[in-house]
Amino acid sequence: MYALKVEKMSCGGCANRVTRTVQALDPEAKVEVVLEDRLVRVESVKTLDAIAAAITAAGFPASDMTAA
């Protein structure tokens, strides 16, 4: 499971867009959003880099929190 910090995710609409972005990349991905912490946990067959790049391209800069 990956954990990403998504700084510009500030509302439910943002969380939904991030979730849809990840699931567009991997329809089987499991996505958990903790909005108040701006944290997204993803279980996916795609790489962390691919997921972070997709979220960033959607307008929500994402950084790896997996090791933190």
Secondary structure, 3 states (H helix, E strand, C coil): CEEEEECCCCCHHHHHHHHHHHHHHCCCCEEEEEHHHCEEEEECCCCHHHHHHHHHHCCCCEEECCCC
